Amino acid sequence: MIKENIVNIINKFGFCNIEPGPSIDILGDIKNMKKEKDVIILAHYYQKGEIQDIADYVGDSLALAQIAKNDNSKMILLAGVNFMAETVKILAPEKKVLIPDLNAGCSLADSCPPQKFKEFIDAHPNHTVISYVNTTAEIKTLTDIICTSTNALQIIESLPEDEKIIFAPDKNLGNYIQSISGRDMIIWDGACHVHEEFSLEKILELKKKYPKAKIIAHPECEKPIQIIADHIGSTSSLIKFTIQDKANEFIIATESGIIHQMKKENPYKTFIPAPPKDSTCACNDCEYMKLTSIKKIWATLKYEIPEIVLSNEIIEKAGHPIHRMLKISDELGL
């Protein structure tokens, strides 16, 4: 009866709304449950700092996919968004995959509806379909190769030079890769609401205030932001750049959660979040990434729900392009 009531709560809210009692040591309880239930926590760089600190692994989409594929734990809790948890389930179908909040969607994934994308593919036959990992499992079933921002260029360049390519769903990343590679690409018109919202004017104002700061940007940002950037790269690439570069100040044009790891790696450097266009906030956050909380992680571990459930057909079809990506990445040492 208790379990049934909890499931009803999950169905209503999308997450377990039962909070730990005041006498419970939440962090200690999470640590014990991870050990007792043989669970690892994977967290994306865009999660809150406190979530990153309790995770077993923190990384970008490529790194988390590689870890999920090779890890031996019985269960995986993904602190991130739905498409990431689906990817984990596809790569580890025998494991129970948990996500603290089913409402953690993705504006970029939502910008590519499966039926419309299928019609788009049908309208452009004889093209190799390369989809960004930021897509639903259903979109992955329509795809030939998955990519991440870390390996997108290498995936494109691994194909014959005369290959015709459909790239989806992020137009900014697609246009950036096309400008570098010169490949024949048709690009789906999708975007991430976080990376589309950075203000060029406000960033230039920050640059005046911090003239020695280097601007670093994710390739999902719009072209004007890319043009003024000193470095463009994936989340892992941005972190690496701040470690290796001699500059002591950086303006960060991506989701602000990444700054937590940057500060841990470079405690004496200064990191300034790039501001959005229409907000009094000094940073630009993904509302979906920030749905995860310590209390939700505790409840998810305790009751082992919400769980990601995919059909065998989806797992098999969506698995092919993901495994192809991982194979190419392994061969290239990415």
C-alpha distance (Angstrom), angle and dihedral (degrees) to the residues before:
residue distance angle dihedral
M1 . . .
I2 3.81 . .
K3 3.82 90.8 .
E4 3.81 90.2 48.7
N5 3.81 91.3 52.1
I6 3.80 90.9 49.9
V7 3.81 90.9 51.0
N8 3.82 89.2 51.3
I9 3.78 89.6 52.6
I10 3.80 90.4 49.8
N11 3.80 90.8 50.3
K12 3.79 91.0 51.0
F13 3.80 100.4 44.5
G14 3.82 104.4 19.1
F15 3.79 90.4 -122.8
C16 3.78 138.5 55.8
N17 3.81 106.9 -85.2
I18 3.82 93.5 -168.6
E19 3.79 110.0 110.4
P20 3.81 126.6 -155.5
G21 3.80 116.4 -101.0
P22 3.82 119.9 -101.7
S23 3.82 91.9 -105.1
I24 3.81 93.7 57.7
D25 3.78 120.1 102.5
I26 3.81 95.5 -138.5
L27 3.80 98.1 -166.5
G28 3.80 92.1 43.0
D29 3.80 90.5 47.8
I30 3.82 91.4 50.2
K31 3.80 90.4 50.7
N32 3.81 91.7 49.9
M33 3.82 94.3 46.2
K34 3.81 91.2 49.8
K35 3.79 89.3 55.8
E36 3.82 97.2 40.8
K37 3.81 94.9 46.2
D38 3.82 96.6 36.1
V39 3.80 94.5 -121.4
I40 3.79 130.3 156.4
I41 3.79 123.0 -158.7
L42 3.79 117.5 -139.9
A43 3.81 116.4 -165.9
H44 3.77 131.2 -172.6
Y45 3.81 121.0 -132.1
Y46 3.81 89.6 -111.2
Q47 3.80 93.7 64.2
K48 3.80 121.5 105.2
G49 3.79 113.9 -81.9
E50 3.81 93.1 -111.9
I51 3.81 89.8 55.4
Q52 3.81 92.2 49.4
D53 3.80 89.8 50.9
I54 3.83 94.6 57.9
A55 3.81 94.6 43.2
D56 3.79 122.6 104.9
Y57 3.80 89.9 -143.0
V58 3.80 131.7 18.6
G59 3.78 119.2 -168.7
D60 3.77 151.9 119.4
S61 3.80 124.2 -75.2
L62 3.81 94.7 -85.9
A63 3.80 94.5 48.9
L64 3.81 93.3 46.6
A65 3.81 90.9 49.6
Q66 3.81 90.9 50.5
I67 3.81 91.6 49.0
A68 3.82 92.7 47.8
K69 3.79 90.6 51.6
N70 3.80 94.7 51.6
D71 3.81 104.4 33.0
N72 3.81 120.6 108.1
S73 3.81 100.0 -154.1
K74 3.80 120.0 123.0
M75 3.80 94.6 -129.9
I76 3.80 136.4 26.1
L77 3.79 125.3 -157.0
L78 3.79 111.7 -160.1
A79 3.79 115.0 -153.7
G80 3.77 98.6 -162.6
V81 3.78 136.0 59.9
N82 3.80 134.8 -41.6
F83 3.79 100.3 -95.0
M84 3.82 89.4 54.8
A85 3.80 92.0 51.6
E86 3.80 90.2 47.2
T87 3.81 89.6 52.0
V88 3.80 90.0 51.6
K89 3.82 90.7 50.6
I90 3.81 91.2 49.3
L91 3.80 90.9 51.8
A92 3.82 94.4 42.3
P93 3.84 104.9 30.0
E94 3.81 93.2 160.5
K95 3.80 92.0 60.5
K96 3.77 131.3 79.5
V97 3.80 106.2 -113.6
L98 3.79 117.3 -160.0
I99 3.81 132.3 -167.9
P100 3.82 121.4 -170.8
D101 3.81 95.4 -137.4
L102 3.81 126.7 24.4
N103 3.81 89.1 -161.2
A104 3.80 90.3 70.1
G105 3.77 97.4 109.6
C106 3.80 131.8 155.3
S107 3.80 127.9 -118.0
L108 3.81 90.4 -150.2
A109 3.81 92.8 52.7
D110 3.82 89.4 46.5
S111 3.80 90.1 54.7
C112 3.82 89.8 68.8
P113 3.85 110.8 60.2
P114 3.84 110.6 -165.8
Q115 3.81 98.2 -128.4
K116 3.81 93.8 48.6
F117 3.79 90.7 45.5
K118 3.81 90.8 51.7
E119 3.81 89.1 52.1
F120 3.82 88.7 49.2
I121 3.80 90.9 52.6
D122 3.81 91.9 46.7
A123 3.82 89.3 52.0
H124 3.81 90.3 55.4
P125 3.82 107.1 44.9
N126 3.80 124.0 -176.5
H127 3.80 93.2 35.4
T128 3.79 126.2 126.3
V129 3.81 108.0 -124.8
I130 3.79 114.8 -136.4
S131 3.80 114.6 -178.0
Y132 3.76 128.2 -171.3
V133 3.80 114.1 -118.3
N134 3.82 87.5 -115.3
T135 3.80 91.0 88.1
T136 3.78 137.4 97.0
A137 3.79 121.8 -93.2
E138 3.81 88.5 -108.0
I139 3.82 91.7 58.2
K140 3.79 88.8 49.8
T141 3.81 89.6 58.0
L142 3.83 87.8 60.8
T143 3.79 92.5 49.7
D144 3.81 134.6 93.6
I145 3.82 98.1 -159.6
I146 3.80 132.0 8.6
C147 3.79 120.3 -145.1
T148 3.80 138.8 -175.5
S149 3.79 128.8 -149.3
T150 3.81 86.6 -100.1
N151 3.79 95.7 59.0
A152 3.83 105.3 19.1
L153 3.81 95.1 107.6
Q154 3.80 92.9 45.9
I155 3.82 91.6 47.7
I156 3.81 90.4 52.2
E157 3.81 92.7 45.8
S158 3.81 91.9 48.9
L159 3.82 88.0 69.6
P160 3.82 124.5 80.1
E161 3.81 112.4 -81.9
D162 3.81 92.9 -116.3
E163 3.83 94.3 50.5
K164 3.80 114.6 126.8
I165 3.78 111.0 -134.2
I166 3.79 138.0 -161.8
F167 3.80 110.4 -158.0
A168 3.79 122.5 -165.4
P169 2.92 152.3 -133.3
D170 3.85 109.8 -20.4
K171 3.80 111.7 66.0
N172 3.80 94.1 -170.9
L173 3.80 94.1 53.7
G174 3.81 90.2 41.6
N175 3.81 93.8 51.1
Y176 3.81 90.5 46.1
I177 3.82 92.5 52.1
Q178 3.79 91.4 44.7
S179 3.83 91.4 52.1
I180 3.81 90.6 53.9
S181 3.80 99.6 39.2
G182 3.80 100.2 35.3
R183 3.81 88.7 -143.4
D184 3.80 126.9 156.3
M185 3.81 100.0 -100.8
I186 3.79 134.9 165.3
I187 3.79 107.6 -158.6
W188 3.79 128.0 -151.8
D189 3.81 115.0 -129.5
G190 3.82 100.9 -117.4
A191 3.78 133.7 126.1
C192 3.80 145.9 178.8
H193 3.80 112.8 -110.1
V194 3.81 91.7 -142.2
H195 3.80 96.7 53.6
E196 3.82 93.5 40.5
E197 3.80 91.5 57.2
F198 3.79 101.4 63.0
S199 3.80 112.7 119.9
L200 3.81 116.3 -130.1
E201 3.80 91.1 -162.8
K202 3.80 94.3 51.1
I203 3.80 92.2 46.3
L204 3.81 90.3 52.2
E205 3.81 88.6 50.1
L206 3.81 89.1 52.8
K207 3.79 89.4 49.5
K208 3.82 89.3 57.3
K209 3.80 89.4 51.0
Y210 3.81 92.0 46.3
P211 3.84 103.5 29.8
K212 3.81 93.4 170.3
A213 3.80 93.9 51.1
K214 3.79 119.0 110.3
I215 3.79 117.7 -135.5
I216 3.79 113.6 -134.4
A217 3.79 122.8 -175.7
H218 3.78 142.4 -175.9
P219 3.84 114.2 -120.0
E220 3.81 89.3 -119.8
C221 3.82 86.5 73.8
E222 3.80 119.5 101.2
K223 3.80 118.7 -91.4
P224 3.87 97.1 -102.5
I225 3.83 88.6 58.4
Q226 3.80 90.7 47.1
I227 3.81 91.2 50.9
I228 3.80 94.2 57.3
A229 3.83 94.2 41.5
D230 3.79 121.1 110.0
H231 3.80 89.4 -154.8
I232 3.82 133.0 17.4
G233 3.78 119.5 -165.0
S234 3.78 151.6 122.7
T235 3.79 120.2 -72.8
S236 3.81 92.0 -91.8
S237 3.80 90.4 46.3
L238 3.81 91.8 51.8
I239 3.79 91.6 51.6
K240 3.80 91.4 47.8
F241 3.80 90.7 50.0
T242 3.81 92.9 53.9
I243 3.81 89.6 51.1
Q244 3.80 96.6 48.1
D245 3.81 101.6 35.4
K246 3.78 118.7 89.7
A247 3.80 94.2 -135.9
N248 3.80 116.9 109.3
E249 3.81 98.0 -157.2
F250 3.80 128.3 55.6
I251 3.81 134.3 -179.3
I252 3.81 106.5 -146.9
A253 3.83 118.3 -147.3
T254 3.77 100.8 -171.7
E255 3.82 136.6 69.5
S256 3.80 107.9 -43.1
G257 3.82 95.5 -127.7
I258 3.79 88.5 81.9
I259 3.80 90.3 68.5
H260 3.82 90.1 73.4
Q261 3.80 91.5 67.2
M262 3.79 92.0 40.6
K263 3.80 90.5 56.1
K264 3.80 91.7 47.5
E265 3.81 90.8 52.1
N266 3.81 94.9 40.3
P267 3.83 109.4 26.6
Y268 3.81 93.5 168.5
K269 3.80 97.0 50.7
T270 3.81 127.0 87.8
F271 3.81 122.0 -122.8
I272 3.80 120.7 -167.7
P273 3.82 118.7 -168.5
A274 3.80 113.1 -132.1
P275 3.82 109.5 -117.8
P276 3.81 125.8 -122.7
K277 3.80 125.0 -120.1
D278 3.79 103.4 -110.6
S279 3.78 108.6 29.4
T280 3.77 140.9 86.2
C281 3.82 87.4 -141.5
A282 3.82 115.4 105.1
C283 3.80 92.9 -140.0
N284 3.80 140.6 45.7
D285 3.81 116.1 -124.3
C286 3.80 133.3 -177.3
E287 3.80 105.9 -122.5
Y288 3.80 90.5 -154.2
M289 3.80 95.2 53.0
K290 3.78 89.7 50.2
L291 3.82 93.8 56.5
T292 3.81 90.0 85.0
S293 3.80 115.0 92.0
I294 3.78 136.8 174.8
K295 3.83 90.4 -110.8
K296 3.81 91.8 52.3
I297 3.81 90.3 49.5
W298 3.81 89.2 51.5
A299 3.82 92.0 50.6
T300 3.80 92.6 44.6
L301 3.80 91.9 52.7
K302 3.81 92.7 44.9
Y303 3.81 97.2 49.9
E304 3.84 98.2 23.2
I305 3.80 92.8 -130.3
P306 3.03 148.7 150.1
E307 3.79 90.4 51.6
I308 3.80 126.6 -173.6
V309 3.81 109.2 -121.9
L310 3.81 122.0 -173.7
S311 3.80 130.3 171.2
N312 3.80 119.2 -107.6
E313 3.80 88.6 -116.0
I314 3.81 92.8 55.8
I315 3.80 91.6 45.2
E316 3.80 91.9 51.3
K317 3.81 97.4 44.1
A318 3.81 95.9 41.0
G319 3.79 90.7 44.4
H320 3.81 95.3 64.5
P321 3.84 97.6 66.9
I322 3.81 92.1 40.8
H323 3.80 93.5 51.2
R324 3.80 89.2 46.1
M325 3.82 88.9 54.9
L326 3.80 92.2 48.8
K327 3.80 91.5 48.5
I328 3.81 92.5 52.2
S329 3.82 90.9 44.8
D330 3.82 91.6 50.8
E331 3.80 91.4 48.7
L332 3.81 90.3 51.3
G333 3.81 93.5 44.4
L334 3.81 94.3 -117.2
